[in-house]
Amino acid sequence: MDEEVGNDSSVKSCGCLVCIPLPPTSPGMKRCIRVELVDDVVTESVAFGATNDVAVDEGSPDDILDDDNGLPPMLPMPQGNCILKVSLVTSDDDASIIVGVRVSSNMTILSTLRLHRHWKLQSYPLSHLTSTCYQLYGHLSNDGKQINILTGQGSCSVGYLMPYCMVHKEDLGRPFRWIRLNLRRTVWSLPRALSDTTVVIISQFVGKPMYPDPPTREGEYSFKSTHEQWRRLTVDGKYTLRVQRKGRKQID
């Protein structure tokens, strides 16, 4: 959820709550979910009871309950297309402080979650708040080793180890093409208005050709396609490829 953008195109504050939908979907499958922030608010005592007993705490791992596994809270929801209604839970002592959220669908309360870090709206009106729902699917981490674990790769020593593009491990660290073009304009004192095509021709003329950016992992370069190729070459992993078969020429 975030506050409405003001006249200066700035967002004053925002908060994010990550949940795992139940039942889960297959990896990489999109789920059609729409979230609406309703005007009706719920007080803290009504949402969590007089004892403030809450099933799930959301917040810092240092403050989770002893019986909490540290994972995002589970959110049961209908399968297929669904609309989730989100109601804000306000503090009993100060109605401008948001202490939790209540999620419902088809007049049924799905879950009420307490926020570890409260949202202090102060004088900002609730009518200016908006909500947005994003689905995280596929590869959620930018950590190479963690991605290899998620995708089932047994080693990080593969030739093309990046999750988003087909750059070879020998070319890691090479700047993007647009960066190299600007660097050559600067180092060679070329006019800034010179077109990219002209800079490429000059680079070729002086013996420093511009190499294209590696292709992204789409189509034949997707994890699914390259995994099928690996299965075919290794007979489902029963054989180890020789170095020559692992090299760039094999895939190129």
C-alpha positions in Angstrom: 0.0 0.0 0.0 1.2 3.5 -0.7 0.1 7.0 -0.3 -1.3 8.8 -3.3 1.3 10.7 -5.3 1.2 14.4 -4.7 1.7 17.4 -7.0 5.4 17.1 -6.8 5.3 13.5 -8.1 6.7 12.1 -4.8 5.4 9.3 -2.7 5.4 10.3 1.0 5.5 6.8 2.4 4.7 3.2 1.6 4.4 -0.2 3.3 4.7 -3.7 1.9 3.2 -6.9 3.2 4.3 -10.2 1.7 2.0 -13.3 1.9 1.9 -16.8 0.5 -1.4 -17.6 -1.1 -3.1 -20.9 -0.3 -3.6 -23.2 -2.0 -0.3 -22.5 -3.8 0.1 -22.4 -7.5 2.6 -24.1 -9.7 6.0 -22.3 -10.0 5.9 -19.5 -12.6 2.1 -19.6 -13.0 0.3 -16.3 -12.8 -2.7 -15.9 -10.4 -5.3 -13.3 -11.2 -5.8 -11.3 -8.0 -7.1 -7.9 -7.6 -6.9 -5.9 -4.3 -9.2 -3.2 -3.3 -8.7 -1.0 -0.2 -12.1 -0.4 1.4 -13.1 2.7 3.3 -14.3 0.8 6.4 -11.6 0.5 9.1 -11.5 -1.9 12.0 -10.3 -1.1 15.5 -7.5 -3.0 17.1 -9.6 -4.5 19.9 -12.2 -5.7 17.4 -9.6 -7.2 15.0 -7.4 -8.9 17.5 -9.6 -9.2 20.5 -9.3 -7.8 23.9 -6.1 -9.7 24.6 -4.4 -8.7 21.4 -3.9 -12.4 20.7 -2.7 -12.7 17.1 -2.0 -15.8 15.1 0.6 -14.3 12.9 3.1 -11.5 13.6 4.6 -9.7 10.6 7.9 -7.9 11.0 11.5 -8.2 11.9 12.9 -11.8 12.3 14.3 -10.7 15.6 10.8 -10.2 17.0 8.9 -13.2 15.6 7.2 -15.6 18.0 9.1 -18.6 19.2 6.8 -20.9 17.3 6.9 -18.9 14.1 9.0 -20.4 11.3 10.1 -17.1 9.9 8.2 -17.5 6.6 5.7 -15.0 5.2 2.1 -15.5 6.6 -0.2 -17.8 4.7 -3.2 -16.2 3.2 -6.0 -18.6 2.2 -7.9 -17.4 -0.9 -10.3 -18.8 -3.6 -8.7 -20.3 -6.6 -9.1 -18.6 -10.0 -9.9 -15.0 -10.3 -10.6 -13.3 -7.0 -11.0 -9.8 -5.5 -9.4 -9.2 -2.1 -10.9 -6.5 0.1 -8.3 -5.0 2.5 -9.5 -3.1 5.6 -7.0 -1.2 7.7 -6.8 -1.9 11.4 -6.4 1.2 13.5 -5.0 1.6 17.0 -7.4 1.9 19.8 -5.4 4.9 21.2 -4.9 6.8 17.9 -7.1 6.3 14.8 -4.3 7.7 12.6 -2.0 4.8 13.4 -2.4 1.6 11.3 -1.5 -1.5 13.3 -2.7 -4.2 10.9 -4.7 -5.2 7.9 -7.7 -7.5 7.5 -8.2 -9.3 4.2 -11.6 -10.6 3.1 -13.2 -12.0 0.0 -16.9 -12.6 -0.8 -17.9 -11.3 2.6 -15.6 -13.9 4.3 -12.6 -12.8 6.5 -9.5 -14.6 5.2 -6.9 -13.3 7.6 -6.1 -10.5 10.0 -2.4 -9.6 10.2 -0.6 -7.4 12.7 2.1 -5.1 11.4 5.4 -5.1 13.3 6.1 -1.5 12.2 3.0 0.7 12.5 2.0 3.2 9.8 1.7 6.6 11.3 -0.6 8.6 9.0 -0.9 11.6 11.3 -3.0 14.2 9.4 -2.9 12.3 6.1 -6.5 11.3 5.1 -7.3 7.6 4.6 -9.1 8.5 1.4 -5.7 9.3 -0.2 -4.3 5.8 0.4 -4.1 3.3 -2.5 -3.3 -0.4 -2.6 -1.5 -2.4 -5.2 -1.0 -6.2 -5.5 2.0 -7.8 -7.2 2.7 -11.4 -7.7 6.2 -12.7 -7.1 6.9 -15.8 -9.2 9.8 -17.5 -10.9 13.2 -16.4 -9.5 12.8 -14.2 -6.5 16.5 -13.7 -5.6 19.4 -11.9 -7.1 21.8 -14.2 -5.3 23.4 -16.5 -7.9 23.9 -19.5 -5.6 20.4 -19.2 -4.1 18.9 -19.1 -7.7 20.9 -22.2 -8.5 19.3 -23.9 -5.5 15.8 -22.8 -6.6 16.3 -24.0 -10.2 17.8 -27.3 -9.2 21.3 -26.6 -10.5 24.0 -28.7 -8.7 26.8 -26.2 -9.2 27.6 -22.6 -9.9 30.4 -23.6 -12.2 28.2 -23.8 -15.3 29.2 -21.8 -18.3 26.1 -19.6 -18.4 25.2 -19.0 -14.7 23.2 -15.8 -14.8 19.5 -16.1 -14.2 18.4 -13.2 -16.5 20.7 -13.4 -19.5 23.0 -15.7 -21.4 26.3 -14.1 -20.5 29.2 -16.5 -20.3 31.1 -16.7 -17.1 34.3 -15.5 -18.8 32.5 -12.3 -19.8 31.1 -11.4 -16.3 31.7 -7.8 -15.5 31.5 -6.5 -19.0 29.5 -3.3 -19.0 26.3 -3.0 -21.0 26.5 -1.8 -24.6 25.1 1.6 -23.9 27.7 2.2 -21.2 30.6 1.1 -23.5 29.3 3.5 -26.2 29.2 6.4 -23.8 32.7 5.5 -22.4 34.1 5.5 -25.9 32.5 8.9 -26.7 34.2 10.3 -23.6 37.7 8.6 -23.9 37.9 9.3 -27.7 36.5 12.9 -27.3 33.7 12.1 -29.8 30.8 14.6 -30.1 27.9 13.6 -27.8 25.5 14.0 -30.7 27.2 11.3 -32.6 24.9 8.4 -33.3 25.5 4.9 -31.8 25.9 3.5 -35.3 28.7 5.9 -36.1 30.5 5.0 -32.8 30.2 1.3 -33.7 31.7 1.9 -37.1 34.6 3.9 -35.6 35.2 1.1 -33.1 35.3 -1.5 -35.8 37.7 0.7 -37.8 40.2 1.1 -35.0 40.1 -2.7 -34.2 37.9 -2.5 -31.1 34.6 -3.9 -32.2 31.4 -3.4 -30.1 30.0 -6.7 -28.9 26.2 -7.0 -28.5 24.7 -7.5 -25.1 24.0 -11.2 -24.3 20.4 -12.4 -25.1 17.9 -12.5 -22.3 16.6 -15.9 -21.0 13.6 -16.1 -23.2 12.4 -18.7 -25.7 15.2 -21.1 -26.5 17.4 -19.5 -23.8 14.9 -19.9 -21.0 15.7 -22.1 -18.0 13.2 -24.7 -19.3 14.7 -24.9 -22.8 18.3 -25.0 -21.6 17.4 -27.6 -19.0 15.9 -29.8 -21.7 19.0 -29.4 -23.7 21.1 -30.5 -20.7 18.9 -33.5 -20.2 19.3 -34.5 -23.8 23.1 -34.1 -23.8 23.6 -35.9 -20.5 20.7 -38.5 -20.8 18.9 -37.1 -17.7 22.2 -36.4 -15.9 23.7 -39.9 -16.2 26.7 -38.7 -18.0 29.1 -35.7 -17.5 29.8 -33.4 -20.4 33.3 -32.9 -21.5 34.8 -29.4 -21.2 34.4 -28.8 -24.9 30.7 -29.6 -24.7 30.2 -27.2 -21.8 31.9 -24.3 -23.6 30.3 -21.4 -25.4 30.6 -23.0 -28.8 28.2 -25.7 -27.8 25.4 -23.3 -27.0 26.2 -20.6 -29.5 
